[in-house]
Amino acid sequence: MNYDVNRVPSPSYLIDLGLLRNNLEVLASVQERTGCWILLALKGFAAWSTFGLCREYLAGAAASSLHEAKLAREYFDKEVHLCAPAYRDDEMDDYLRIVDHIVFNSFSQWRRYKDKVRSAGRGIECGLRVNPMHSEVKTKIYDPCAPGSRLGILPEFFNADALDGINGLHFHTLCELNADSLQRTLPAVEKHFGDIIRRMDWVNFGGGHHITRPDYDVDLLCSLICDFKTRYPNLKAIYLEPGEAIALNTGVLVATVLDVVYNAMDIAILDTSASAHMPDVLEMPYRPAIAGADEPGKKPHTYRLAGPTCLAGDVIGDYAFDAPLKVGDKLVFGDMAHYTMVKNTMFNGINLPDIVLYDPDTDQYRVQRHFTYEDFKGRLS
């Protein structure tokens, strides 16, 4: 996180194109070793100004809404895959002009739209999302296979006699997990749906594969994919659609101290908000790393870092620093490219951080997007 913070606005999301390329090269190597196809899931990372770089390495993009699908078609313009819990009647015609793959979350959705798909006038691959009832994710809100989940068709409700027009299956059981989780998931998928897979052209292993994490077992992932292909020689393609792995550790959030107050401890109020600008800090929850900071008490000066909104709980966390914080000091939060820009809000009318692209080859910082009052007003009426 060695950036010249005086050359970028505050607050701003800074995407390092060099680090992004490094991640893409790892993903490309998995494709080369296994013959699988890796898609960029826009739910995790949708900074379209980087899509030109991403499309050099990846097979396409995965969308979960009409807006994401349009963005993928306009700026990625390779294969566009779609998967959502349910679709709206008034959007289906638009989808059928844009996407190459559609995954349906239920047989009732498939029955509702299959005639439209067939009359679309272009070849569209159709699949069904299945739920193998195998949980790997510990945080329930992120577990697609938790009891009561609406995501995927349960084995007991899967109708093997209603697959005319269905080309593939999709499952998604992971979130920020290593390859050993996939290793445990695949037997559950095959136990319930192995006979169906033998009738399919493709299988989508979903997202949550933390492939670009330093400790990720890439060799195991490649072995699992290759072994799966050996067991199912009928398959023409295996897809993975990570979003986070594309942008993992490729960006930071630069913020500035606006004030320091005291209430049982020192509290630094920043120009960036946990609630509005990095919502997973509260939702996941997780604690972002800060350059030069440590756990409370491990350095001489401990502060609670908080945002500028009216939400009492708009707190990023407690951090220790070598020197006292003062108004105007810059802080750099790590790993802020994924699930920030796609989830942030303008709550309280707080402006969104700028989006900055950094090219290490030229040492250039380019403000790609600056938000204004017009952006806030345009969301309302």
Protein Blocks (a to p, Z undefined) as FASTA:
>chain_A
ZZcfklpccddddddfklmmmmmmmmmmmmmmnopacdddfkloccfklmmmmmmmmgbd
cdfbfklmmmmmmmnopacddddfbdcfklmmmmmmmmmbdcdfbfklmmmmmmmmmmno
pacdddddddehiafbfblklmmkbghiaghcafklpcfklmghiabdcddfbehiafkl
mmmmmmmmmmmmmmmmmmpmbdcebehiafkgmklcfklmmmmmmmmmmmmmmbmbdcdd
dfklmmgokaccddddfbdcdehiacdddfbdfklmmmmlmmmpccdddehiacehiamb
dcddddfbfbfklcfbdcddfbdcdehiacddehilgoklmmgccehhiacdddddddfk
lopacdfbdcdfklmmmmpZZ
